């Protein structure tokens, strides 16, 4: 009997993800996308190792034609996900290595099960380097030295360590994972139209340089201040007690009530 195959990032899954990305990219009614896995043991195990037997077949996959064609199909797929207008959140139970970990790193945020999750970039131990974005995506959240430790060491990083070094936002108890992610997703989806994307663009611009980030944030802020939601919410907050001493002591619950 053949051994059960682990879920890998093969041509079929890449094609499905590419099709999904195209379908949602222009849907302005969708504001947040949560990526989860139906397999309790794996998010995505890693890239399909059989591509090493015939690299040309992999290179020719018609994935994300709108992305830079000098990049390989897996990179193009992940760049398509990274550039989605929606906020993307990964919910990780189980393992994600290689291309699976790079898929996670392409998303805006990552939350993991403290008990069951693990991530790794073990490509160097197999004679290659991460080829789906890991070398480009990791230095931002974890820094250069940690990136080299992850990639050159090739060890499995447990959820608690991944949180500590910044690879994931938070590692929470498995029983709390759904609630934490779903609550955040609902809060983001409830923001006034355009706010989440503007905040993300401003943060991304600041990664390039502080001065560029400030200019971009000023541009986006001016646009949002002209929207009716900004004035309406400010008035509601003031009416509910914002800028009073008592209101400011409990500002987060106050804002929750008006949004």
C-alpha positions as CSV (number, residue, x, y, z in Angstrom):
1,X,0.0,0.0,0.0
2,X,1.4,3.4,-1.0
3,X,2.1,5.9,1.8
4,X,-0.5,8.7,2.2
5,X,0.7,11.8,0.4
6,X,1.2,15.0,2.4
7,X,-0.5,18.2,1.0
8,X,2.3,19.9,-1.0
9,X,2.3,23.1,-3.0
10,X,2.1,21.3,-6.4
11,X,0.8,22.5,-9.8
12,X,-2.8,21.6,-8.9
13,X,-2.8,23.6,-5.6
14,X,-0.9,26.5,-7.2
15,X,-3.4,26.7,-10.0
16,X,-6.3,26.6,-7.5
17,X,-4.7,29.4,-5.4
18,X,-4.0,31.4,-8.5
19,X,-7.6,31.1,-9.7
20,X,-8.9,32.1,-6.2
21,X,-6.6,35.1,-6.1
22,X,-7.8,36.3,-9.5
23,X,-11.5,35.8,-8.4
24,X,-11.2,37.8,-5.2
25,X,-8.8,40.5,-6.3
26,X,-11.5,42.7,-7.8
27,X,-14.2,42.0,-5.3
28,X,-14.5,45.1,-3.1
29,X,-17.1,43.5,-0.9
30,X,-14.4,41.1,0.5
31,X,-12.2,43.0,2.9
32,X,-10.4,40.2,4.8
33,X,-9.3,36.8,3.7
34,X,-8.4,34.1,6.2
35,X,-6.3,31.2,4.9
36,X,-6.8,27.9,6.8
37,X,-6.2,24.2,6.1
38,X,-8.6,21.4,6.4
39,X,-5.7,19.1,7.2
40,X,-5.0,19.1,10.9
41,X,-1.4,18.1,10.5
42,X,-0.3,20.4,7.7
43,X,-1.0,23.8,6.3
44,X,1.1,23.1,3.2
45,X,3.9,20.7,3.7
46,X,6.3,22.4,1.3
47,X,6.8,22.8,-2.5
48,X,6.5,19.7,-4.7
49,X,9.9,18.0,-4.7
50,X,9.1,16.2,-8.0
51,X,9.7,19.5,-9.8
52,X,13.4,18.8,-9.4
53,X,13.0,15.9,-11.8
54,X,11.8,18.2,-14.6
55,X,12.3,21.9,-13.7
56,X,11.2,23.0,-17.1
57,X,7.7,21.8,-16.5
58,X,7.5,23.8,-13.3
59,X,9.0,27.0,-14.9
60,X,6.4,26.9,-17.7
61,X,3.3,26.8,-15.4
62,X,0.9,29.6,-16.5
63,X,0.6,31.0,-12.9
64,X,-0.1,34.7,-12.3
65,X,0.7,36.0,-15.7
66,X,0.1,39.6,-14.5
67,X,3.2,39.3,-12.2
68,X,6.8,39.8,-13.2
69,X,7.5,36.9,-15.7
70,X,11.2,36.9,-14.7
71,X,10.1,35.3,-11.4
72,X,9.3,31.6,-11.1
73,X,5.6,30.5,-10.9
74,X,5.7,30.0,-7.1
75,X,7.1,33.5,-6.6
76,X,4.5,34.9,-8.9
77,X,1.7,33.1,-7.0
78,X,2.9,34.4,-3.7
79,X,3.4,38.0,-5.0
80,X,-0.2,37.8,-6.3
81,X,-1.4,36.9,-2.8
82,X,0.9,39.5,-1.2
83,X,-0.5,42.2,-3.4
84,X,-4.2,41.4,-2.9
85,X,-6.2,44.5,-1.9
86,X,-7.7,42.6,1.0
87,X,-6.1,42.0,4.3
88,X,-4.8,38.4,4.4
89,X,-4.5,36.4,7.6
90,X,-3.1,32.9,8.0
91,X,-4.4,30.5,10.6
92,X,-1.7,27.9,11.1
93,X,-2.3,24.6,12.7
94,X,0.2,21.8,11.9
95,X,3.3,22.2,9.8
96,X,4.4,24.5,7.0
97,X,7.9,24.1,5.5
98,X,9.6,25.4,2.4
99,X,7.0,26.8,-0.1
100,X,4.3,26.3,2.5
101,X,6.1,28.6,5.0
102,X,6.8,31.1,2.1
103,X,3.0,31.1,1.3
104,X,2.4,32.1,5.0
105,X,5.1,34.7,4.8
106,X,3.5,36.3,1.8
107,X,0.4,37.1,3.9
108,X,-0.2,40.2,5.9
109,X,-0.5,38.4,9.3
110,X,0.0,35.0,10.7
111,X,-1.4,33.3,13.9
112,X,-0.5,29.9,15.1
113,X,-1.6,27.1,17.4
114,X,0.9,27.1,20.3
115,X,0.7,23.3,20.7
116,X,0.7,22.1,17.1
117,X,2.3,24.6,14.7
118,X,5.8,24.6,13.2
119,X,7.5,26.3,10.4
120,X,10.8,25.8,8.5
121,X,12.9,26.7,5.5
122,X,14.9,23.6,4.9
123,X,15.8,24.1,1.3
124,X,19.6,24.7,1.9
125,X,19.8,21.2,3.5
126,X,18.5,19.8,0.2
127,X,21.0,21.6,-1.9
128,X,19.0,24.7,-3.0
129,X,17.8,27.9,-1.5
130,X,14.2,29.1,-0.7
131,X,12.7,29.7,-4.1
132,X,9.2,31.0,-3.4
133,X,10.0,34.3,-1.6
134,X,11.5,33.3,1.7
135,X,14.8,35.2,1.3
136,X,12.8,38.3,0.4
137,X,9.9,38.0,2.8
138,X,11.7,37.0,6.0
139,X,14.2,39.9,6.6
140,X,11.3,42.3,7.2
141,X,9.6,40.6,10.1
142,X,12.6,38.7,11.7
143,X,15.7,40.6,10.6
144,X,18.8,39.6,8.6
145,X,20.5,37.5,11.2
146,X,17.4,35.5,12.1
147,X,16.6,35.0,8.4
148,X,20.0,33.4,7.9
149,X,19.6,31.3,11.0
150,X,16.2,30.0,9.7
151,X,17.4,29.4,6.2
152,X,20.9,28.1,6.8
153,X,20.0,26.1,9.9
154,X,17.0,24.5,8.3
155,X,15.5,23.6,11.6
156,X,11.8,23.4,12.5
157,X,10.8,26.6,14.4
158,X,8.1,26.0,17.0
159,X,5.2,28.3,17.4
160,X,6.4,30.0,20.6
161,X,9.8,30.8,19.0
162,X,8.2,31.9,15.7
163,X,6.2,34.4,17.8
164,X,9.2,35.6,19.8
165,X,11.3,36.3,16.7
166,X,8.4,37.9,14.8
167,X,7.7,35.3,12.1
168,X,4.2,35.1,13.3
169,X,2.0,37.7,15.1
170,X,0.9,35.5,17.9
171,X,1.0,31.9,19.0
172,X,-2.1,31.1,21.1
173,X,-3.6,28.0,22.6
174,X,-5.2,25.8,20.0
175,X,-8.6,26.2,21.6
176,X,-8.3,30.0,21.3
177,X,-6.9,30.2,17.7
178,X,-10.2,30.4,15.9
179,X,-11.6,33.0,18.2
180,X,-8.5,35.2,18.1
181,X,-8.3,35.2,14.3
182,X,-12.1,35.5,13.7
183,X,-12.4,38.4,16.1
184,X,-9.6,40.3,14.4
185,X,-11.0,39.5,10.9
186,X,-14.4,40.8,11.9
187,X,-12.9,44.0,13.4
188,X,-10.9,44.7,10.2
189,X,-13.9,43.9,8.0
190,X,-16.0,46.4,9.9
191,X,-13.7,49.3,9.3
192,X,-14.9,52.1,7.0
193,X,-14.3,51.4,3.3
194,X,-10.7,52.0,2.3
195,X,-9.2,52.4,5.8
196,X,-7.5,49.0,6.1
197,X,-5.9,49.3,2.7
198,X,-4.8,52.8,3.3
199,X,-3.2,51.8,6.6
200,X,-1.4,48.9,5.0
201,X,-0.1,51.0,2.1
202,X,1.2,53.6,4.6
203,X,3.0,50.9,6.6
204,X,4.5,49.3,3.5
205,X,5.7,52.6,2.3
206,X,7.5,53.2,5.6
207,X,9.4,49.9,5.2
208,X,11.1,51.5,2.1
209,X,12.0,54.6,4.1
210,X,10.6,56.7,6.9
211,X,10.4,59.8,4.8
212,X,8.6,58.0,2.0
213,X,6.3,56.4,4.6
214,X,5.4,59.8,6.1
215,X,4.6,61.3,2.7
216,X,2.4,58.3,1.8
217,X,0.6,58.4,5.1
218,X,-0.1,62.1,4.8
219,X,-1.5,61.6,1.3
220,X,-3.8,58.7,2.4
221,X,-4.9,60.4,5.5
222,X,-6.0,63.5,3.6
223,X,-8.1,61.3,1.4
224,X,-9.8,59.5,4.3
225,X,-10.5,62.8,6.1
226,X,-12.6,63.8,3.2
227,X,-14.8,60.7,3.6
228,X,-18.1,61.0,5.5
229,X,-17.2,58.2,7.9
230,X,-14.3,60.1,9.5
231,X,-16.5,63.0,10.6
232,X,-19.4,60.8,11.6
233,X,-17.2,58.6,13.8
234,X,-15.4,61.5,15.4
235,X,-18.7,63.1,16.3
236,X,-20.0,59.8,17.8
237,X,-16.8,59.3,19.8
238,X,-17.0,62.8,21.2
239,X,-20.6,62.3,22.1
240,X,-19.8,59.1,23.8
241,X,-17.2,60.7,26.0
242,X,-13.9,60.8,24.1
243,X,-11.5,63.5,25.3
244,X,-13.1,63.4,28.8
245,X,-11.0,62.0,31.6
246,X,-13.4,59.1,32.2
247,X,-13.9,58.4,28.5
248,X,-10.2,58.2,27.9
249,X,-9.7,55.7,30.7
250,X,-11.9,53.3,28.8
251,X,-11.4,54.5,25.2
252,X,-11.3,51.1,23.5
253,X,-14.7,49.9,24.8
254,X,-16.1,53.3,24.0
255,X,-14.9,53.0,20.4
256,X,-16.2,49.4,20.2
257,X,-19.7,50.7,21.0
258,X,-19.8,53.3,18.2
259,X,-18.4,51.2,15.4
